[in-house]
Amino acid sequence: MDTATIIAELEAQRDRLDSAIAALQGSRAKPKIATGRQDGRRRRLSAAARRKIGEAMKKRWAERKKKAAA
């Protein structure tokens, strides 16, 4: 793994831990920002979009597996 990937994963883990600590203390460190649709409906992906995303993920996984084996 390269250094940038390791740093990104550690920062993500730190953010999760900060959120968990804040929740246990009874207050949130960062206010939750509303994202996505406000009417409560979920967006549906077309079959083509799901296929495209799936192919991209398989490509990323193959690259990570290749780097890990090297």
N, C-alpha and C positions, 0 to 999 in steps of 0.2 A: 504494500500500500504506500502511496505517496504521502508526504507530510501534509499537504493541503486536505486530503481526504480524512486523515486522522484528526486534524484540528477541527474540521467541520463536524465530525461525529462526536468529538469531545464537547464542543460547544452546544450541540443539540442535547446531549446528555445533561449538561449543566443546566440548560433551560428547563428540562423536565424536572430535575431535582429542585430547582428554585420554585417552580410551580407547586410541586408536592409539599415543600416546606411551608410556603405561603398558605396553602389550603389547610394544612394542619394547624397553623397559627391563627386561622380564622379570618385572614385577610389576603387578598390577592395582591401580589407585587405589581402586576401589570393588569389594567382593566382589559377585559375581553372585548375585542373589536368584532362587530357583526360583519360577517362575510357571506357571500352567496346571495341566494334569493331571500327576500324578506317576506314573501307570501307563504312560506312553508312548503312549497312544492319542490320536488327534486328534479334536477335536469336529467334527462335520459340521453345516453350516448347511442349513436347509431351503430349498427354492426360493423360498418367500415371504420368508424372511429375507434371502437374497441379493438379491432384487429390491428390498426395502426399503432395504438398504444402498446398492445401486447408484443408486437414485433420489436418496437423500440426497447421495451423492458428486457426482452430476451437478448437483444444485442448488448445492452448494458451489463447484464448478468454474465454473458460470455466474456466480455472484456475484463470484468472483475475476476472471473475464474481464471482467465489466462494470466493476469497479473499475479494472482495468488500462487499459481503453479510455478511461475518463473522465479 
